[in-house]
Amino acid sequence: MKSAKGLLLLSGGFDSPVAGFFAKEKGIQLSAVHFCNYPFTDSSPEEKARRLAEKLDLKELIVINLGPVLKELASSSERKFYFVLMKRLMLRVAEKLAEKKGIDFLITGENLGQVSSQTLSNLASIDSSVKIPVLRPLISFEKQEIIDFSKKIGTHDISVGPEMCDVLGPDKVAVKSSEKKLNELEKEINMKELLKDLLNSNSIN
């Protein structure tokens, strides 16, 4: 039987490498994509992601810089939706990569309710941006459980350090969203063109 292929959205934090470990344990052929935020962050998240990919013995790590596009997301008239818009963008890029490489589904380290973008409402809004299945092996895990497990598999010490994904995030965040509202905001910032330019600049077409 042909092995399933997954694309892991790999940050430098604790969650996504643990999710990747569980996926590999199921026999999934795993590649990864890391989204960096130059020039708004330094290279440390990417460096951690590369070390984590090596530790997990992943097939491939692709690095995509979202910095220029995230600046546009942060300028939205309702900035409280920034993190949901960011996650929708990430999934769209990952979906295109998966299509190009013959990958069956995406995998994330998200778990329910840990941050504002991970409420049921926002997860549904994020998933609605793509057609490819999105798997979340850690959906019911508590943060401490994930940290404890990262120690067991040897990724903990690599992942230690500040999270930088919120560098352009708002002070007040939305814990609920709707497809209609997000479509309006994406039209406002011309998301289709931003995505097209991002894909072209990274030769993803």
C-alpha positions in Angstrom: 0.0 0.0 0.0 1.3 3.4 -0.9 2.3 5.6 2.1 0.3 8.8 2.6 2.2 12.0 2.2 1.8 15.0 4.6 3.1 18.5 4.7 3.8 19.8 8.2 3.6 23.5 8.9 6.7 23.7 11.1 7.4 26.7 13.3 10.3 26.9 15.8 8.0 26.2 18.7 7.0 23.2 20.8 3.8 22.1 19.1 4.4 21.5 15.4 7.4 19.2 15.8 5.4 17.0 18.3 2.6 16.9 15.7 5.1 15.9 13.1 6.5 13.1 15.3 3.0 11.6 15.7 2.5 11.8 12.0 5.7 10.0 11.3 4.8 7.3 13.8 1.8 6.6 11.7 4.0 5.9 8.7 3.3 9.2 6.9 6.0 10.5 4.5 6.5 13.9 5.9 7.8 17.1 4.4 7.6 20.5 6.0 7.1 24.2 5.3 8.3 27.0 7.5 7.0 30.5 7.3 9.4 33.2 8.3 8.7 36.9 8.9 11.7 38.8 7.5 12.4 41.7 8.0 10.2 41.8 11.1 12.0 39.0 12.9 15.6 37.7 12.9 16.7 34.3 11.6 16.3 32.4 14.8 12.8 30.8 14.1 14.1 29.6 10.7 17.3 28.2 12.3 15.2 26.4 14.9 12.9 25.0 12.2 15.9 23.7 10.3 17.3 22.0 13.4 13.8 20.5 14.2 13.4 19.2 10.6 16.8 17.5 10.9 15.9 16.1 14.3 12.7 14.6 12.9 14.5 13.4 9.8 12.0 15.1 7.5 12.1 14.5 3.8 12.3 18.2 2.9 12.0 21.7 4.5 10.7 24.6 2.4 11.1 28.1 3.7 8.6 30.8 2.6 9.0 34.5 3.7 5.6 36.0 4.5 7.0 39.3 5.9 5.9 41.6 3.0 2.4 40.1 3.0 2.0 40.1 6.7 2.5 43.9 6.7 -0.5 44.2 4.5 -2.6 42.0 6.8 -1.6 44.1 9.7 -3.0 47.2 7.8 -6.5 45.7 7.6 -9.3 47.9 8.9 -10.2 45.3 11.5 -6.8 44.3 12.7 -8.2 42.0 15.4 -8.6 39.3 12.7 -4.8 39.4 11.9 -4.0 36.0 13.2 -6.9 34.3 11.4 -6.0 36.0 8.2 -2.4 34.9 8.6 -3.3 31.3 9.2 -5.6 31.3 6.1 -2.8 32.6 4.1 -0.4 30.0 5.4 -2.8 27.2 4.5 -3.3 28.5 1.0 0.4 28.6 0.3 0.8 25.1 1.9 -2.0 23.8 -0.2 -0.3 25.0 -3.4 2.9 23.4 -2.3 1.1 20.1 -1.6 -0.5 20.2 -5.0 2.8 20.8 -6.7 4.5 17.9 -4.8 1.7 15.4 -4.8 1.1 15.6 -1.0 -2.2 14.4 0.4 -2.9 16.6 3.4 -1.5 19.3 5.7 -0.6 18.8 9.3 -0.4 21.5 12.0 0.5 21.7 15.7 -2.7 23.6 16.6 -4.7 22.5 19.7 -8.1 23.7 20.8 -8.2 27.0 22.6 -4.5 27.6 23.3 -4.5 30.9 21.4 -7.1 33.2 19.8 -6.8 31.6 16.3 -7.5 28.2 17.8 -11.1 28.6 19.0 -13.7 26.4 17.2 -15.0 29.4 15.3 -11.6 30.5 14.1 -10.4 27.0 13.2 -13.5 26.6 11.1 -12.8 29.9 9.3 -9.2 28.9 8.7 -10.1 25.5 7.3 -12.6 27.0 5.0 -9.9 28.8 3.1 -8.6 25.6 1.5 -10.0 22.3 0.1 -7.1 20.1 1.2 -7.6 18.1 4.4 -5.9 19.6 7.5 -4.9 17.2 10.3 -4.3 18.3 13.9 -2.8 15.5 15.9 -2.6 17.6 19.0 -6.1 19.1 18.9 -7.1 17.8 22.4 -3.7 18.2 24.1 -2.9 20.6 26.9 0.2 22.8 26.5 2.1 21.1 29.3 1.5 17.7 27.8 3.1 18.9 24.6 6.1 20.3 26.3 6.5 17.2 28.3 6.4 15.0 25.2 8.8 17.3 23.4 11.4 16.4 26.1 10.8 12.7 25.4 11.5 13.0 21.7 14.4 15.5 22.0 12.9 18.6 20.4 12.3 20.6 23.6 15.7 22.2 23.9 15.6 23.3 20.2 12.2 24.8 20.6 12.9 26.8 23.8 12.8 30.6 23.3 10.3 33.4 22.5 7.6 32.9 20.0 7.9 35.5 17.2 4.7 34.8 15.1 2.9 37.6 16.9 5.4 40.4 16.1 2.8 42.3 14.0 -0.2 41.1 15.9 -2.8 43.3 17.5 -3.4 44.0 21.2 -7.0 42.9 21.0 -7.8 39.7 19.0 -10.9 38.1 17.6 -11.9 34.8 19.1 -14.9 34.5 16.7 -15.0 35.0 13.0 -17.1 34.2 9.9 -16.3 33.4 6.3 -18.3 36.4 5.2 -16.3 38.8 7.4 -13.0 37.3 6.4 -13.8 37.4 2.7 -14.7 41.1 3.0 -11.3 41.8 4.7 -9.4 39.8 2.2 -11.1 41.7 -0.6 -10.1 44.9 1.1 -6.4 44.1 1.2 -6.5 42.3 -2.2 -5.5 38.9 -0.8 -5.8 37.2 -4.2 -3.1 39.4 -5.7 -1.0 39.2 -2.6 -1.2 35.4 -2.7 -0.5 35.4 -6.4 2.6 37.5 -6.0 3.8 35.4 -3.1 3.4 32.2 -5.0 5.2 33.6 -8.1 8.1 34.9 -6.1 8.6 31.5 -4.6 8.1 29.6 -7.9 5.0 27.9 -6.6 2.5 27.5 -9.5 
